[in-house]
Amino acid sequence: MSDPVLELSGIEKGYNHGQPNEIRVLRGIDLKVEPGEVVALVAPSGAGKSTLLHIAGLLDTPDHGLVRIAGEDMTGRPDRRRTAVRRDSVGFVYQFHHLLPEFSALENVVLPQLANGASQSEAEAQARTLLDSVGVADRAEHRPAALSGGEQQRVAFCRAMANAPKLLLADEPTGNLDPETSDRVFGALLTLVRETGLGALVATHNLALAARMDRQVTLDQGALTA
């Protein structure tokens, strides 16, 4: 049996640590995401979902608790190793696409692969396959400014998937889109996840989208409930 792609155990996080006005954001969070599983993280604004995603993606460290990525305990690991695991095993998608404006859609998906050691031909082939899978292959040579919001976000999904991560973390990935476009874009995300078999943790306040995922967990007052 394979390891969970993400395992959080006893995660605690606060700010102004040890001070009288300390704010406890996360309180004993336990969560597993299995390969091929899409988990909805439902939380209102300000509940700490972005903090939880940053800890899961090794962009932040907890005050207490363990983070395992594909079975590897990242507690106390040096920055070089954390960076390598984040680059090789984790993909990120945000509410805003953050595509590089001076590069085409194709180039935005190629660049992370080149940085990870792929050849130009390998990277372009992978990028075209990904863009085709979400229905924007015909927009490959266009820069982000020439793409619609939904097209931009689908390209952002492809960029996150470019290096074949084991874990995808998405923070309100359709929150900036109208309902019809949101539905179409989220369908593209599910297609990518199902075809590759990675695990995904998707933060959203959209209950209709959350209902389409394998299961839901709710973050409320720092605690996680199924």
C-alpha positions as a printed Julia matrix, in Angstrom:
226×3 Matrix{Float64}:
   0.0    0.0     0.0
   1.42   3.4    -1.0
   2.04   6.2     1.46
  -0.34   9.17    1.62
   0.91  11.98   -0.6
   0.28  14.32    2.33
   0.12  13.57    6.03
  -0.31  16.26    8.67
  -0.17  15.21   12.31
  -0.79  17.46   15.31
  -0.14  20.68   13.39
  -0.14  23.79   15.6
   0.48  27.3    14.36
   0.19  30.68   16.05
   1.41  34.23   15.67
   2.95  36.48   18.33
   4.1   33.21   19.86
   4.28  33.28   23.66
   2.9   36.8    23.9
  -0.31  37.78   25.74
  -1.95  38.59   22.39
  -0.89  35.32   20.73
  -3.3   34.2    17.99
  -3.67  30.43   17.57
  -4.5   29.81   13.91
  -4.22  26.01   13.72
  -4.96  23.7    16.64
  -3.9   20.07   16.38
  -4.6   19.52   12.7
  -4.57  15.89   11.48
  -5.12  15.19    7.8
  -4.17  12.62    5.17
  -4.54  12.9     1.4
  -4.15   9.66   -0.53
  -2.92   9.22   -4.13
  -5.76   9.85   -6.56
  -7.89  11.6    -3.93
  -9.32  15.12   -4.21
 -10.1   16.64   -0.79
 -12.06  19.87   -0.34
 -10.85  22.17    2.43
 -13.86  24.31    3.26
 -13.27  27.4     5.35
 -14.43  31.02    5.54
 -11.99  33.83    4.86
  -9.55  34.34    7.7
  -9.98  30.83    9.1
  -6.37  29.84    8.4
  -6.74  27.78    5.22
  -3.91  29.6     3.44
  -1.66  29.04    6.46
  -2.54  25.35    6.41
  -1.79  25.1     2.69
   1.53  26.89    3.11
   2.55  24.44    5.84
   1.43  21.49    3.73
   3.43  22.83    0.78
   6.57  23.5     2.85
   6.34  27.25    2.41
   5.9   27.67    6.17
   6.71  25.6     9.23
   4.38  24.66   12.09
   5.11  25.47   15.72
   4.42  21.81   16.51
   3.49  18.72   14.55
   4.68  16.63   11.61
   4.43  17.15    7.86
   5.08  14.18    5.6
   5.19  14.42    1.82
   4.94  11.04    0.05
   6.07   9.34    3.25
   9.07  11.59    3.94
   9.04  13.37    7.3
   9.99  16.98    6.61
  10.43  17.93   10.28
  13.74  19.69   10.76
  14.89  19.03    7.2
  17.36  21.56    5.82
  16.12  24.28    3.48
  17.82  22.66    0.49
  15.89  19.42    0.97
  12.6   21.23    1.61
  13.1   23.22   -1.59
  13.85  20.07   -3.57
  10.74  18.27   -2.3
   8.6   21.33   -2.93
   9.94  21.61   -6.48
   9.68  17.91   -7.34
   6.6   16.76   -5.43
   4.26  19.72   -4.89
   2.27  21.83   -7.35
   0.54  25.08   -6.37
  -2.49  26.84   -7.86
  -3.79  30.14   -6.48
  -6.91  32.26   -6.95
  -4.96  34.51   -9.33
  -3.02  32.74  -12.04
   0.37  34.52  -11.54
   1.47  33.59  -15.07
   4.57  35.37  -16.37
   3.1   38.05  -18.65
   6.02  38.26  -21.09
   5.85  34.54  -21.97
   3.28  32.56  -23.93
   1.01  29.95  -22.35
   3.31  27.24  -23.71
   6.42  28.92  -22.33
   4.81  29.35  -18.9
   4.39  25.57  -18.72
   7.81  24.84  -20.24
   9.88  27.02  -17.9
   9.35  25.02  -14.65
  10.42  21.89  -16.49
  13.6   23.5   -17.82
  14.41  24.64  -14.29
  14.01  21.03  -13.19
  16.46  19.7   -15.79
  14.19  18.7   -18.69
  15.31  19.26  -22.28
  13.55  21.85  -24.41
  11.92  19.2   -26.6
  10.74  17.13  -23.63
   9.37  20.2   -21.88
   7.49  21.42  -24.94
   5.98  18.01  -25.59
   4.78  17.73  -21.98
   3.44  21.29  -22.03
   1.43  20.7   -25.22
  -0.01  17.47  -23.81
  -1.13  19.26  -20.64
  -2.59  22.24  -22.49
  -4.49  19.91  -24.79
  -5.89  17.96  -21.84
  -7.6   21.09  -20.48
  -8.75  22.4   -23.86
  -6.37  25.31  -24.46
  -3.91  23.77  -26.92
  -5.02  26.26  -29.57
  -4.01  29.12  -27.25
  -0.49  27.83  -26.63
   1.29  30.69  -28.39
  -0.79  33.46  -26.79
   0.48  35.52  -23.88
  -1.66  35.68  -20.71
  -3.1   39.11  -21.55
  -4.68  37.61  -24.68
  -6.36  34.79  -22.72
  -9.68  34.83  -20.88
  -9.72  34.38  -17.11
 -10.73  30.75  -17.45
  -8.0   30.08  -20.0
  -5.4   31.74  -17.79
  -6.37  29.57  -14.84
  -6.29  26.39  -16.93
  -2.77  27.3   -18.04
  -1.9   27.84  -14.36
  -3.14  24.3   -13.63
  -0.88  22.97  -16.38
   2.1   24.87  -14.99
   1.44  23.38  -11.54
   1.36  19.9   -13.11
   4.37  20.4   -15.37
   6.87  18.51  -13.2
   4.44  15.67  -12.41
   3.99  16.43   -8.68
   2.61  13.92   -6.22
   0.55  16.58   -4.42
  -1.47  19.49   -5.78
  -2.42  22.33   -3.42
  -5.02  24.81   -4.67
  -6.16  27.93   -2.81
  -9.57  29.13   -4.1
  -8.54  28.2    -7.67
 -11.85  29.33   -9.18
 -12.65  32.13   -6.74
 -11.94  34.85   -9.32
 -14.22  33.39  -12.02
 -17.91  33.6   -12.83
 -19.98  30.47  -11.98
 -20.09  29.05  -15.51
 -16.37  29.52  -16.1
 -15.63  28.25  -12.59
 -17.5   25.02  -13.3
 -15.65  24.47  -16.57
 -12.24  25.26  -15.08
 -12.82  23.03  -12.07
 -13.79  20.22  -14.44
 -10.41  20.66  -16.12
  -8.7   20.43  -12.73
 -10.5   17.19  -11.89
  -9.54  15.77  -15.28
  -5.86  16.48  -14.65
  -5.97  14.93  -11.19
  -7.87  11.82  -12.29
  -5.59  11.2   -15.26
  -2.36  11.53  -13.27
  -3.39   9.91   -9.98
  -1.85  12.55   -7.76
  -3.52  13.72   -4.55
  -5.08  17.18   -4.28
  -6.12  19.44   -1.42
  -8.36  22.22   -2.71
  -9.38  25.14   -0.47
 -12.74  26.62   -1.42
 -15.79  28.31    0.04
 -17.87  27.11   -2.94
 -19.97  24.27   -1.52
 -21.14  23.16   -4.96
 -17.54  22.59   -6.05
 -16.67  20.97   -2.74
 -19.5   18.47   -3.26
 -17.83  17.26   -6.47
 -14.68  16.2    -4.61
 -14.07  12.85   -2.93
 -14.58  14.21    0.57
 -14.73  17.44    2.51
 -13.01  18.7     5.63
 -13.93  21.94    7.37
 -11.54  24.32    9.1
 -13.26  26.28   11.84
 -11.64  28.16   14.73
  -8.35  26.39   14.06
  -9.74  22.86   14.18
 -10.4   20.44   11.32
 -13.55  18.32   11.13
 -14.78  15.84    8.52
